[in-house]
Amino acid sequence: MKSDTIRERVAQLAAQLIHEHGIQDFALAKRKAARQLGIAEAHHLPGNIEIEAALKDYQALFHADTHPAILQQLRGIAIETMEMLKEFSPYLTGSVLNGTANEHSDIQIELFTDNEKDVELFLLNQNIQFKQGQRQITHQGIRKQIPCFIMNKPICDVYITIHAPSRIRNAPRANANEALKRASLNQALALIKAN
């Protein structure tokens, strides 16, 4: 079987696993897909861009009747959260931004501030329930943990990661070959109005 055909089949099955089973880690989804297809060679595995494209195709083909409404609902929650946090320069990232979010997805918002305690105090003063945690990112090939606050909403979790203001120009990478996309509040508002 040709390498391109194998990559395509792995990407399609990974997309199905992501959408149907709520797997949010692309690397895990493609490993599971490869294992189910009996593919052991890593060079046959698709990249994240290929999986994202397959996921968009899968959603357009099998969930065209429900996906747009779910995506709009998640984007609405993201915008409400970003408006609440606007003093911390919020940016939307992840599947809610790129359009592949579904009912299993969380919302990812990045804040740029020198002091994560300011965010914590803000959330406490607003009587907002949250948990503190860590998220793993890759920056310049190095994986590291960064602080985050997790807000539980009725239909999803909102992850608010904290970055230094100097990092706003240096987007962490989704993988070694691509920059993680970000949208400011105005860009997110424009996105929701366009749909």
trRosetta pair geometry for C-beta under 8 A, 3 or more apart (Angstrom, degrees):
i j d omega theta_ij theta_ji phi_ij phi_ji
1 5 5.4 -113 175 83 95 124
1 6 5.5 111 117 -60 116 96
2 5 4.4 89 65 7 91 106
2 6 6.9 -157 94 -8 47 86
3 6 5.7 -56 -149 36 32 112
3 7 6.3 33 155 -20 66 105
3 43 7.5 -39 -143 123 125 94
3 44 5.9 -133 -145 -113 77 80
4 7 5.7 -52 -147 36 31 112
4 8 6.3 33 153 -21 64 107
5 8 5.6 -54 -148 36 31 113
5 9 6.4 30 154 -18 65 105
6 9 5.8 -55 -148 36 31 109
6 10 6.3 29 155 -17 65 106
6 37 7.8 150 -153 134 81 144
6 39 6.1 134 -170 -112 117 143
6 44 4.5 -41 119 -166 133 120
7 10 5.8 -57 -148 38 29 110
7 11 6.2 30 154 -20 65 108
7 44 5.9 -145 -67 -179 72 61
7 45 7.1 82 -119 158 79 10
7 46 4.5 115 -173 -73 89 86
7 50 6.5 -42 160 170 107 164
8 11 5.7 -54 -146 37 30 112
8 12 6.3 30 155 -20 64 106
8 46 7.4 99 -75 -72 27 131
8 50 7.8 -112 -99 -176 51 122
8 54 7.6 158 -158 -90 59 125
9 12 5.7 -53 -146 35 30 111
9 13 6.4 23 158 -12 65 107
9 33 8.0 174 128 163 68 113
9 37 6.1 124 127 -123 119 155
10 13 6.1 -59 -146 42 29 104
10 14 6.0 31 155 -21 65 110
10 30 5.8 54 159 -153 110 85
10 33 4.8 121 -158 117 66 121
10 34 5.3 16 -127 -76 122 76
10 37 6.3 -114 -87 26 75 151
10 39 6.4 -76 -78 48 120 155
10 44 6.7 127 -19 133 146 90
10 45 5.9 -115 135 -128 160 55
10 46 5.5 177 88 -3 107 99
11 14 5.7 -55 -143 38 28 112
11 15 6.3 33 155 -24 63 105
11 30 7.4 -6 -91 -110 49 102
11 33 7.8 139 -48 124 12 164
11 46 4.0 20 -68 11 103 166
11 50 4.6 -92 -104 139 143 101
11 51 5.1 -142 -142 -90 84 56
11 53 7.4 1 170 68 138 88
11 54 4.0 162 145 -29 99 153
12 15 5.7 -52 -150 32 29 114
12 16 6.7 29 151 -17 62 103
12 54 5.1 -132 -84 -161 47 129
12 57 7.9 -56 -112 83 84 125
12 58 7.0 142 -151 -71 68 112
13 16 5.6 -50 -151 35 37 113
13 17 6.4 38 151 -19 66 104
13 33 3.8 143 97 -142 109 109
13 36 6.3 -153 169 73 148 129
13 37 6.4 -177 10 -44 162 117
14 17 5.6 -54 -148 37 33 112
14 18 6.3 36 153 -22 66 105
14 26 7.0 57 167 -158 131 67
14 29 4.1 98 -159 136 89 102
14 30 4.5 -6 -96 -83 145 60
14 32 7.3 126 -108 64 74 88
14 33 4.1 -82 -60 -22 74 149
14 46 7.2 -143 24 51 145 118
14 51 5.1 -57 103 -128 132 113
14 54 6.9 80 67 85 90 141
14 55 8.0 -66 108 -62 82 94
15 18 5.7 -52 -147 34 30 113
15 19 6.3 20 159 -10 64 109
15 29 7.8 94 -53 158 24 138
15 51 6.1 179 -66 -166 81 69
15 54 3.9 -139 -40 119 141 99
15 55 4.0 -160 -136 -79 100 60
15 57 7.2 12 168 58 169 87
15 58 4.4 164 136 -12 124 144
16 19 6.1 -62 -145 43 28 103
16 20 5.6 2 170 2 68 119
16 58 6.0 -155 -73 -141 63 149
17 20 6.5 -63 -124 50 21 94
17 21 5.2 -30 -169 31 62 121
17 23 5.2 2 137 22 94 137
17 29 4.8 168 87 -145 121 93
17 32 5.7 146 -145 90 168 130
17 33 6.1 -135 -4 -64 136 94
18 21 7.4 -44 -87 53 6 80
18 22 7.8 3 -174 -160 41 4
18 23 5.0 -88 -103 70 52 89
18 24 7.2 97 -146 -93 90 29
18 26 7.3 1 -87 -100 134 62
18 29 5.0 -2 -60 -112 91 156
18 51 7.4 106 -24 170 147 112
18 55 5.8 -39 75 -108 139 123
18 100 7.8 -2 131 159 135 121
19 55 6.4 159 -49 -147 106 89
19 58 5.9 -153 -9 116 151 131
19 59 6.3 -174 -109 -74 142 87
19 62 7.9 120 121 75 156 126
19 63 7.1 -155 -174 -12 137 146
19 102 5.5 92 -142 -17 74 162
19 104 7.8 153 -161 28 31 123
21 104 7.6 54 113 -91 27 171
22 102 7.9 -128 -98 82 65 109
22 104 2.9 -144 -112 -160 93 147
22 105 7.9 -150 -140 -53 77 43
23 28 5.8 -140 -169 96 120 112
23 29 4.6 144 113 -77 138 98
23 32 7.3 -130 -101 23 167 147
24 95 7.5 -110 -140 -17 93 139
24 104 7.4 -151 -60 127 93 103
24 105 6.9 124 -104 -120 111 62
24 106 7.1 0 -106 16 158 97
25 28 3.9 60 91 12 114 114
25 29 6.6 169 90 -14 59 84
26 29 5.5 -57 -146 38 33 113
26 30 6.3 26 160 -15 69 105
26 48 4.9 70 125 -115 166 90
26 51 5.2 141 -151 84 113 158
26 52 7.8 -35 -106 -52 138 78
27 30 6.2 -57 -146 38 28 103
27 31 6.4 28 155 -18 63 108
28 31 5.8 -57 -148 37 30 111
28 32 6.3 28 155 -17 66 107
29 32 5.9 -56 -148 38 29 110
29 33 6.2 29 154 -19 65 108
29 51 6.9 115 92 -155 127 142
30 33 5.4 -50 -142 38 35 114
30 34 6.1 38 156 -21 66 104
30 45 5.2 91 155 -161 128 109
30 46 6.3 -143 -125 52 132 80
30 51 6.3 -94 -66 -80 111 136
31 34 5.8 -53 -146 36 29 111
31 35 6.3 30 154 -20 63 106
31 45 7.7 -2 -76 -119 54 140
32 35 5.7 -55 -148 36 30 112
32 36 6.3 29 154 -18 65 106
33 36 5.8 -56 -148 37 30 110
33 37 6.3 15 157 -6 65 112
34 37 5.9 -66 -146 47 29 102
34 39 4.3 -91 -160 73 83 102
34 40 7.4 136 155 -79 112 23
34 44 7.2 130 -125 91 116 105
34 45 5.9 -44 -67 -93 139 97
35 38 7.6 37 -178 -72 29 27
35 39 7.7 -87 -57 51 22 66
39 44 5.4 -110 -178 90 130 141
39 45 7.7 154 120 -70 128 73
41 44 4.9 79 86 -1 96 108
42 45 5.6 -38 -165 4 52 119
46 50 3.6 -110 -178 86 121 139
46 51 5.6 146 102 -49 121 79
46 54 7.6 71 107 -12 168 135
47 50 5.1 101 55 8 67 101
47 51 7.3 -131 104 -2 37 90
47 175 6.7 -164 -164 79 95 163
47 177 6.8 -25 -157 44 145 138
48 51 5.5 -56 -146 39 36 111
48 52 6.1 40 155 -22 69 104
48 174 5.7 -148 113 131 166 117
48 175 5.0 170 1 -14 131 134
48 178 6.9 -122 70 36 120 137
49 52 5.7 -50 -146 35 30 113
49 53 6.5 31 153 -18 62 105
49 177 7.8 -73 -17 93 121 120
49 178 6.5 138 -58 -49 109 152
50 53 5.8 -54 -149 37 31 111
50 54 6.4 29 152 -17 64 107
51 54 5.6 -55 -146 39 33 111
51 55 6.2 38 153 -24 66 105
52 55 5.6 -53 -147 34 30 114
52 56 6.6 32 154 -18 63 102
52 98 6.5 -50 -157 149 128 145
52 100 6.1 -115 -148 -46 78 152
53 56 5.8 -52 -151 34 32 111
53 57 6.5 32 150 -17 64 106
54 57 5.5 -54 -149 38 34 113
54 58 6.1 38 152 -23 67 105
55 58 5.5 -50 -143 34 31 113
55 59 6.3 28 157 -15 64 106
55 100 4.7 40 120 -143 130 127
56 59 5.9 -56 -146 39 29 108
56 60 6.2 28 156 -18 64 109
56 99 6.6 42 -108 104 107 111
56 100 6.0 -84 -68 -89 73 94
57 60 5.8 -59 -146 38 28 110
57 61 6.1 20 158 -15 65 113
58 61 6.0 -64 -146 41 26 106
58 62 5.9 -22 174 22 66 114
58 63 7.6 31 131 12 70 103
59 62 6.9 -71 -122 56 21 79
59 63 4.8 -51 -153 56 63 111
59 64 7.5 119 145 -68 61 53
59 67 4.7 102 -179 -107 109 161
59 100 6.8 -175 -15 -137 148 64
59 102 7.1 -150 -108 -75 122 113
60 63 7.8 -14 -35 58 11 68
60 64 5.6 41 -164 -81 43 98
60 67 7.7 -87 -75 51 39 155
61 64 7.1 84 -35 -34 2 105
63 66 5.2 -67 -171 56 88 93
63 67 4.2 93 122 -41 106 107
63 102 7.4 2 141 -118 168 120
64 67 6.4 -38 -106 28 21 111
64 68 7.6 22 -170 -16 50 103
66 69 6.2 -70 -163 41 46 107
66 70 6.1 38 151 -18 81 112
67 70 5.8 -63 -147 39 32 109
67 71 6.0 31 160 -20 70 110
67 102 6.6 -53 -122 -106 85 87
68 71 5.7 -57 -145 38 30 112
68 72 6.3 30 158 -19 66 107
68 195 7.1 -164 -159 175 104 124
69 72 5.8 -53 -146 37 30 111
69 73 6.4 33 154 -21 64 106
70 73 5.7 -55 -150 34 31 113
70 74 6.4 27 154 -15 65 106
70 101 7.0 -148 126 114 99 89
70 102 5.9 33 119 -148 149 47
70 103 5.6 -84 -142 -62 141 74
71 74 5.9 -57 -149 39 31 108
71 75 6.2 29 154 -17 66 108
71 96 7.3 158 -152 -141 72 61
71 99 6.3 22 -145 -146 146 59
71 101 5.5 130 -112 66 75 99
71 102 7.9 -29 -65 -86 78 42
71 195 7.9 -68 106 147 117 166
72 75 5.6 -55 -144 40 31 111
72 76 6.3 38 153 -26 64 103
72 192 6.8 110 -140 -143 76 92
72 195 6.4 -149 -90 106 103 128
73 76 5.6 -51 -152 30 30 115
73 77 6.8 29 152 -15 62 102
73 155 6.9 -10 136 81 127 162
74 77 5.8 -52 -151 36 35 110
74 78 6.3 38 149 -21 65 105
74 96 4.8 -131 133 -120 118 110
74 101 5.0 -109 77 126 165 151
74 105 6.4 16 -124 84 158 118
74 107 6.0 -179 -174 -78 94 104
74 155 7.6 -118 -84 106 77 122
74 156 6.3 48 -118 -5 98 159
75 78 5.3 -50 -147 35 36 117
75 79 6.3 36 155 -20 67 103
75 92 8.0 43 -134 -155 75 160
75 96 5.8 162 -80 178 66 100
75 188 6.9 -174 -165 -175 95 96
75 191 6.9 -126 -154 106 141 110
75 192 4.9 173 134 -90 131 109
76 79 5.9 -54 -148 35 30 108
76 80 6.5 32 153 -18 63 104
76 192 6.9 119 -74 -139 63 147
77 80 5.7 -52 -149 35 32 113
77 81 6.3 31 153 -17 65 107
77 107 6.1 -138 101 -48 109 157
77 153 5.8 77 -158 -173 141 172
77 155 7.5 -151 -46 59 155 107
77 156 6.8 145 86 50 162 118
77 158 7.0 -139 143 -74 112 120
78 81 5.8 -60 -152 39 30 110
78 82 6.2 28 153 -19 67 108
78 92 5.2 60 170 -114 134 125
78 96 5.3 149 -51 140 147 149
78 107 4.8 -163 -85 -154 93 131
78 109 6.7 166 -151 -69 86 108
78 158 7.5 166 -100 -122 61 111
78 188 6.4 -122 117 -167 115 143
79 82 5.5 -52 -141 38 33 111
79 83 6.2 36 157 -21 66 103
79 185 7.1 105 -141 -150 73 79
79 188 5.5 -177 -91 127 89 120
79 189 6.2 105 -132 -82 128 70
79 192 6.3 -55 -44 -12 145 154
80 83 5.9 -54 -149 34 28 111
80 84 6.5 29 152 -19 62 106
81 84 5.7 -55 -152 35 32 114
81 85 6.3 5 157 3 67 113
81 90 7.4 -175 119 -163 81 164
81 107 6.9 131 27 119 153 145
81 109 6.0 -137 116 -38 125 159
81 151 7.3 177 -121 55 128 150
81 158 5.5 -172 -103 -157 163 156
81 160 7.6 -142 167 -78 126 113
82 85 6.0 -71 -141 53 30 95
82 86 6.6 66 152 -76 65 73
82 90 4.2 -158 -136 95 81 141
82 92 6.5 -57 -66 -53 138 96
82 109 6.2 -161 -79 -131 83 132
82 185 4.6 173 143 -102 126 95
82 188 6.2 103 26 54 166 155
83 86 5.7 -8 -152 -41 34 112
83 185 6.6 117 -75 -146 59 132
84 126 7.2 85 -174 -149 118 165
85 88 5.0 -47 171 40 91 113
85 90 4.7 86 95 -51 112 130
85 109 7.1 108 57 146 151 144
85 111 6.2 -89 163 -94 132 121
85 119 7.6 24 -139 -134 113 98
85 122 7.5 105 -117 123 76 146
85 160 7.1 -176 -92 -134 166 136
86 89 7.8 49 -175 -71 45 25
86 90 6.5 -77 -98 14 40 105
86 185 6.0 -5 -111 -45 98 161
87 122 7.7 -167 62 -116 123 151
88 111 4.1 -5 140 -155 123 116
88 112 6.8 153 165 50 71 49
88 113 5.0 -48 -144 -47 95 123
88 118 7.6 162 -94 107 111 113
88 119 6.0 54 -101 -92 156 101
88 122 7.7 -139 -40 24 126 166
89 111 6.5 117 70 -155 69 59
89 112 4.4 -39 81 47 127 102
89 113 7.4 165 34 -55 99 76
89 165 7.5 86 37 -118 152 86
89 168 6.9 -40 141 -100 144 136
89 184 7.9 -55 -168 -129 72 94
90 109 5.2 -14 -161 -176 110 113
90 110 7.0 141 -155 74 55 46
90 111 5.6 -29 -94 -91 68 75
90 160 7.9 -56 -121 -136 109 100
90 184 7.8 115 89 -151 58 53
90 185 6.1 72 72 -58 96 98
91 109 6.9 150 74 -160 41 62
91 110 4.6 -17 60 59 98 99
91 111 7.9 179 19 -76 73 30
91 112 7.6 46 -4 -22 110 105
91 168 7.9 147 -27 -136 141 89
91 182 4.1 3 169 -171 134 112
91 183 6.3 145 -163 64 77 34
91 184 5.9 -43 -105 -89 79 46
92 96 6.3 -92 -176 93 115 109
92 97 4.8 152 126 -74 100 109
92 107 7.6 -54 -138 -173 94 92
92 108 7.3 106 -164 84 54 66
92 109 6.0 -33 -98 -104 54 73
92 182 7.0 138 68 -160 45 57
92 183 4.7 -22 57 60 98 96
92 187 7.9 -146 38 87 107 100
92 188 4.8 95 5 -87 140 130
93 97 5.7 -57 -149 3 17 143
93 108 4.7 -61 73 105 88 114
93 109 7.3 158 19 -101 81 23
93 110 5.8 48 -11 -16 124 109
93 180 5.8 18 -152 160 128 112
93 181 6.5 153 -135 84 74 60
93 182 5.4 -32 -81 -100 92 68
93 183 7.7 170 -72 17 45 73
94 97 5.9 107 60 19 47 99
94 98 7.1 -111 134 7 27 99
94 101 7.6 68 127 -74 94 105
94 105 7.7 154 143 -172 118 114
94 106 7.6 -33 143 84 161 75
94 107 7.4 159 70 -158 135 33
94 108 3.7 97 -9 30 139 128
95 98 5.9 -61 -129 50 34 97
95 99 7.7 -95 -178 59 59 22
95 100 4.6 -85 -148 75 94 85
95 101 4.1 129 126 -71 101 72
95 102 7.8 -56 152 2 139 63
95 105 4.9 -118 85 -138 136 138
95 108 7.9 93 23 9 68 112
96 101 4.5 33 -84 -45 56 149
96 105 6.5 159 -58 136 82 136
96 107 5.2 18 -23 -120 156 75
96 108 7.0 175 23 28 109 73
97 108 8.0 -70 -6 63 108 96
97 181 5.9 -165 121 103 136 111
97 182 7.5 -78 -130 -131 169 23
97 183 5.3 171 -133 5 120 119
97 188 7.4 -77 -108 -104 89 94
97 191 7.6 -39 -144 -170 64 177
98 181 6.4 115 -72 52 97 139
100 105 7.9 145 107 -86 68 144
101 105 3.8 -120 -149 57 84 168
101 107 7.9 23 -122 -87 149 65
102 105 5.5 118 45 -17 49 105
103 155 7.2 -85 -147 -176 76 102
105 156 6.4 -11 93 -127 61 132
106 156 5.4 159 -120 178 48 103
106 157 4.5 -27 -126 69 114 86
106 158 6.9 176 -179 -89 89 24
106 159 5.7 57 140 -11 132 104
107 153 7.8 27 14 16 125 138
107 156 5.8 96 -15 120 91 134
107 157 7.3 -157 30 99 73 45
107 158 4.5 -19 67 -114 110 75
107 159 7.0 178 86 25 53 67
108 159 5.1 -13 -110 67 66 106
108 161 7.2 6 -167 -4 88 110
109 158 6.5 9 6 -179 114 99
109 159 7.1 169 30 87 66 53
109 160 5.0 -17 75 -108 102 71
109 161 7.4 175 89 22 48 69
110 160 7.8 154 -99 -161 18 53
110 161 5.2 -26 -111 67 70 97
110 163 5.8 10 -175 1 107 122
110 182 6.6 -56 38 -123 132 121
111 119 6.1 118 98 -95 163 140
111 160 6.0 26 -13 179 114 97
111 161 7.1 -179 24 85 73 45
111 162 5.5 -23 69 -109 101 60
111 163 6.9 167 83 28 47 75
112 163 5.2 -31 -103 79 68 95
112 164 7.1 8 -156 117 76 22
112 165 4.7 94 159 -106 102 54
112 167 6.7 -158 -123 63 103 87
112 168 4.8 12 -110 -68 160 106
113 116 7.0 137 86 -77 110 42
113 118 5.9 -123 165 62 144 126
113 119 6.3 157 50 -43 152 105
113 162 6.5 -57 51 -152 94 95
113 163 7.9 101 27 69 53 49
113 164 7.9 -82 80 -126 27 31
113 165 6.6 46 -98 -55 17 88
114 118 8.0 58 67 4 69 133
114 164 6.5 43 -105 -137 54 74
114 165 6.3 -31 -53 -7 77 106
115 118 4.4 85 92 -10 105 104
115 119 7.7 175 106 -3 64 78
116 119 5.5 -48 -162 34 51 113
116 120 6.4 53 142 -21 73 103
116 147 5.2 11 -123 91 162 149
116 162 4.3 47 -101 179 104 172
117 120 5.3 -52 -146 38 39 115
117 121 6.1 40 155 -19 69 104
118 121 5.9 -54 -146 38 28 110
118 122 6.3 34 152 -23 62 106
119 122 5.5 -53 -148 34 31 115
119 123 6.4 30 155 -17 65 105
119 149 6.6 -150 134 -14 120 139
119 160 7.1 -169 178 131 139 131
119 162 6.2 -144 15 -95 154 120
120 123 5.9 -56 -150 36 30 108
120 124 6.3 28 153 -17 65 108
120 132 7.5 1 -106 -85 117 117
120 149 7.0 176 -91 -82 70 132
121 124 5.6 -55 -145 39 32 112
121 125 6.0 31 157 -19 67 108
122 125 5.9 -57 -146 38 26 109
122 126 6.4 17 156 -11 63 111
123 126 5.9 -63 -147 43 29 106
123 128 4.5 -87 -165 64 79 115
123 130 5.3 -18 166 5 148 141
123 149 6.3 -163 -46 -175 164 160
123 151 7.9 -143 -141 -79 129 111
124 127 7.6 29 178 -76 35 32
124 128 7.6 -86 -64 45 19 75
128 151 6.4 -35 167 -117 113 121
129 151 7.0 115 87 -139 65 74
129 152 6.8 -42 106 40 113 93
130 149 4.6 4 175 -180 140 104
130 150 6.1 144 -164 69 79 44
130 151 5.0 -43 -101 -83 90 70
130 160 8.0 -38 -141 30 138 122
131 149 7.2 152 75 -161 40 57
131 150 4.6 -19 59 58 92 104
131 152 7.8 51 -3 -29 105 100
132 147 7.1 -28 -167 -163 97 97
132 148 7.5 147 -161 84 53 47
132 149 6.0 -36 -102 -104 58 65
132 150 7.6 180 -91 14 9 84
133 147 7.7 138 85 -159 38 53
133 148 5.2 -29 75 71 83 93
133 149 7.5 138 26 -108 78 18
133 150 5.4 30 10 -20 126 118
133 159 7.9 -67 67 -132 125 96
134 145 4.2 4 178 -174 128 113
134 146 6.7 142 -157 66 74 29
134 147 6.3 -50 -103 -103 65 38
134 148 6.4 132 -123 19 14 93
135 145 7.1 147 72 -151 29 63
135 146 5.7 -27 62 61 81 84
135 148 4.7 56 -14 -24 105 141
135 159 6.3 90 -70 176 137 134
135 161 5.2 -69 37 -96 137 120
136 143 5.8 5 -175 -174 107 103
136 144 7.2 167 -146 87 64 24
136 145 5.7 -39 -92 -93 65 64
136 146 7.9 143 -106 15 18 75
137 143 7.3 170 88 -147 33 58
137 144 6.4 -22 62 63 78 72
137 146 5.8 5 8 1 117 121
137 161 7.6 95 -46 -168 128 158
137 172 4.2 -16 174 177 125 162
138 141 6.9 -3 180 -126 101 13
138 142 6.9 156 -155 74 62 31
138 143 5.2 -33 -95 -90 76 67
138 144 8.0 130 -104 15 31 66
138 172 6.2 131 69 178 47 100
138 173 5.2 -58 94 68 100 91
138 174 7.8 60 48 177 112 5
138 175 7.3 39 63 -118 149 27
138 176 7.7 -70 138 -70 144 59
139 142 5.9 -31 70 61 67 85
139 144 6.6 -38 26 25 105 112
139 170 7.2 66 -152 139 114 114
139 172 4.6 -70 -78 -118 88 89
139 173 6.8 148 -102 11 38 84
140 173 8.0 140 -41 -3 28 119
141 176 6.6 39 -95 -114 80 97
146 161 5.5 58 104 -166 120 108
146 162 6.5 -161 161 63 102 66
146 163 6.8 0 -168 -82 149 70
147 161 7.2 139 89 -152 47 61
147 162 4.8 -13 80 41 98 118
148 159 5.3 -1 176 -172 140 88
148 160 5.9 151 -163 76 79 47
148 161 4.5 -38 -95 -94 102 61
148 162 6.6 -170 -89 0 45 79
149 159 7.8 152 77 -157 44 44
149 160 4.5 -14 58 60 91 109
149 162 7.7 68 -9 -38 89 105
150 157 5.6 -11 -169 -175 99 117
150 158 7.1 152 -157 76 48 51
150 159 5.7 -14 -104 -102 77 65
150 160 7.6 -165 -75 21 31 76
151 157 6.9 150 77 -164 47 62
151 158 4.3 -10 59 56 101 105
151 160 7.0 46 -7 -13 103 112
152 157 5.7 -32 -105 -107 57 79
153 156 5.4 5 64 62 110 63
153 157 6.9 172 23 -100 79 23
153 158 5.9 65 -17 -21 115 102
163 167 4.3 -104 170 71 118 138
163 168 7.2 142 107 -64 128 60
164 167 5.0 101 63 -8 77 104
165 168 6.0 -21 -172 -15 50 113
166 169 7.3 -50 175 25 50 99
166 170 7.8 10 135 16 71 112
167 170 5.4 -78 -152 58 58 95
167 172 7.8 7 -179 -41 119 87
171 179 4.5 79 80 -175 127 104
171 180 4.9 -152 165 56 110 80
171 181 7.6 29 -165 -83 156 14
171 182 6.0 -152 -110 -14 122 117
172 180 5.4 13 79 9 67 134
173 176 6.4 66 142 -98 151 20
173 177 7.9 123 -167 41 126 26
173 178 6.4 129 -156 79 89 49
173 179 6.0 -73 -105 -109 69 40
173 180 6.1 180 -133 -26 16 86
174 178 5.5 -23 49 86 104 104
174 179 7.6 68 4 139 87 15
174 180 4.8 128 -44 -87 84 79
175 178 5.9 41 52 35 82 91
183 187 3.9 -135 -165 101 90 120
183 188 4.7 124 120 -60 121 77
183 191 6.5 -6 -166 -20 162 139
184 187 4.7 95 48 10 72 103
184 188 6.9 -134 95 -5 36 88
185 188 5.7 -56 -146 37 30 111
185 189 6.3 33 154 -21 64 105
186 189 5.6 -52 -146 35 31 113
186 190 6.4 33 154 -19 64 105
187 190 5.6 -52 -149 36 32 113
187 191 6.4 38 150 -24 63 105
188 191 5.4 -51 -149 32 33 117
188 192 6.6 27 156 -15 65 103
189 192 6.1 -57 -149 37 31 104
189 193 6.3 27 154 -16 65 110
190 193 5.8 -59 -146 40 31 110
190 194 6.2 36 155 -28 65 107
191 194 5.8 -54 -149 28 28 114
191 195 7.1 10 158 -8 60 107
192 195 6.3 -65 -153 39 34 102
